[in-house]
Amino acid sequence: MRDEMCRKSLHVYNTKTGELIFRVEGYMSISNNNYGELVCTIRTEYGCKTHYIYLNKDTMYVIEDLTEEDESDNFDTYCEFPWND
């Protein structure tokens, strides 16, 4: 599965605790690889960054399409690792 790069929000949760593990928002492309990982490539003003998110029976993810009809070509990206607080 591979999709085009457009504005999205990705949330990854621990299904046992309900805890948010990872969150990213911005222009991204999402696909799966042969190792059971979700591959999230995010466009920034300095190029692209790729995150590999390991999926197992205790994780789930939600993707929201944030594409608007009037999009400008900006690179706003937000990434959060909650355990770094």
Beta strands, then each sheet from edge to edge (+ up, - down):
strand 1: 6-14
strand 2: 20-32
strand 3: 37-44
strand 4: 47-54
strand 5: 59-65
strand 6: 78-80
sheet 1: 4+ 3- 2+ 1- 5+
sheet 2: 4+ 3- 2+ 6-
end
